[in-house]
Every structure is written in structure tokens, then in C-alpha cells.
Amino acid sequence: MEKEMNATAPSRDLDKLVVRLPDGFRHWLKDQADRNGSSQNSEVIRSIRERMDRVAAGEGPRQAYPAAETQPVSAG
């Protein structure tokens, strides 16, 4: 049965992240998903990918996405 579930639900194998959204963001996200005929998750992924593309093109605060992975994280 487990194999059947994984075959029909590949998202079970993907990374998951809980995000706390400021007031109003969830409503806006739902509206965008409804307008685009997509899920709220798809809208979040679309936004992140658009940002990654801008950063990779030198339009963001970092030169490229891989550089973000190597930057030290401040403890405070």
C-alpha cells in the first residue's frame, strides 16, 4: 500500500517547510491562486522561482543563488 501512495502522491517525498505569514498574506495568496487556477503552494513556488531568477540575473541582493548557500548566518 505504501508504494501505491508514493506512486500517486510524489509530494510525500519532497521537502516541507512551515511558514508564518503576516496578516493578509494568506488571503492574498488564495486570491492569486484562484485567479491563476493553481494551488497556494504553486503560487509560493512561482514567487520563489521568480526571485531566484532575478538574483541569478544580478537583479537581487546577491549575485547568484549558490552564493546564498555559502553565506554565514548571523547568530543575532
C-alpha positions in Angstrom: 0.0 0.0 0.0 2.9 2.4 0.7 4.2 2.0 -2.8 0.8 2.9 -4.2 0.6 6.0 -2.1 4.0 7.2 -3.2 3.2 6.5 -6.8 0.1 8.7 -6.6 1.4 11.3 -4.2 5.0 12.1 -5.1 4.9 15.2 -2.8 5.3 12.9 0.2 8.9 12.7 -0.8 9.5 16.4 -1.1 10.9 18.8 1.5 8.3 20.5 3.6 8.5 23.9 5.3 6.1 25.6 7.7 5.9 29.4 7.1 4.3 32.0 9.3 2.6 34.6 7.2 1.8 38.2 8.2 -1.8 39.2 8.4 -3.4 39.4 5.0 -0.8 37.3 3.1 -2.9 34.1 3.2 -5.9 35.9 1.8 -3.8 37.5 -1.0 -2.2 34.2 -1.7 -5.5 32.4 -2.0 -6.8 35.2 -4.3 -3.8 34.8 -6.6 -4.1 31.0 -6.7 -7.8 31.3 -7.6 -7.1 33.8 -10.3 -4.4 31.7 -11.8 -6.2 28.4 -11.4 -3.4 27.0 -9.2 -2.8 26.0 -5.6 -1.4 28.3 -3.0 1.7 26.1 -2.8 2.2 26.7 -6.6 2.0 30.4 -6.1 4.6 30.3 -3.4 6.9 28.2 -5.6 6.3 30.6 -8.5 7.3 33.6 -6.4 10.4 31.9 -5.1 11.5 30.9 -8.6 10.9 34.4 -9.9 13.1 35.7 -7.1 15.8 33.1 -7.8 15.8 34.1 -11.5 16.2 37.8 -10.6 19.0 37.1 -8.2 20.8 34.9 -10.8 20.5 37.7 -13.3 22.2 40.1 -10.8 19.0 42.0 -10.1 18.8 40.9 -6.4 20.8 41.5 -3.2 23.1 38.5 -4.0 24.9 37.7 -7.2 23.7 34.1 -7.6 21.6 31.6 -5.7 24.5 29.2 -4.8 26.3 32.1 -3.1 23.3 32.4 -0.7 24.0 28.9 0.5 27.6 29.8 1.4 27.0 33.0 3.3 27.5 32.8 7.0 24.4 33.1 9.1 24.4 35.6 11.9 23.5 34.3 15.4 21.9 37.5 16.4 
